[in-house]
Amino acid sequence: MAAVQALYQMELSGASPETVAADLAAGRLPAAEAGPADCEVDQALFRTIVETAVEKQAAIDTEIARALSEGWKLERLDAVARAILRAGVVELWACKNTPSAVIIDEYVEVAKDFFEGPEPGFVNAALEACARRARDARDARL
């Protein structure tokens, strides 16, 4: 959740990875409606997601765009949905020892925190397509 909020903040305000990391350290991320959420955040994973999303944004966005239905463009997605998908793709790429289904389920739950409509299903389908392609690419290299 914190990484998704950080990516969203970065896209809308132009904040740097250092700024959002400072927000996390100061307890401002993740935030809930009533203020900062009282939960533990894996800071190493947070940094990996945020920094990789910045460093490899073009490749991540290309991967997400490939998962979209024909006629849909990444720019048409809500900024929160883009942040969820970007964080999900980074985690799928970075956490090879975590089953894809576990990662996807986590991001679907994050989507449910923000959306009541079809978006969680959309996040599920898009991340499943990204995970399948990543797995196929790994298998082809073996």
Secondary structure as UniProt FT lines:
FT   HELIX           2..13
FT   HELIX           17..25
FT   TURN            26..27
FT   STRAND          31..32
FT   TURN            33..34
FT   STRAND          35..36
FT   HELIX           43..55
FT   HELIX           57..67
FT   TURN            70..71
FT   HELIX           74..76
FT   HELIX           79..94
FT   TURN            96..97
FT   HELIX           100..114
FT   HELIX           119..141
//
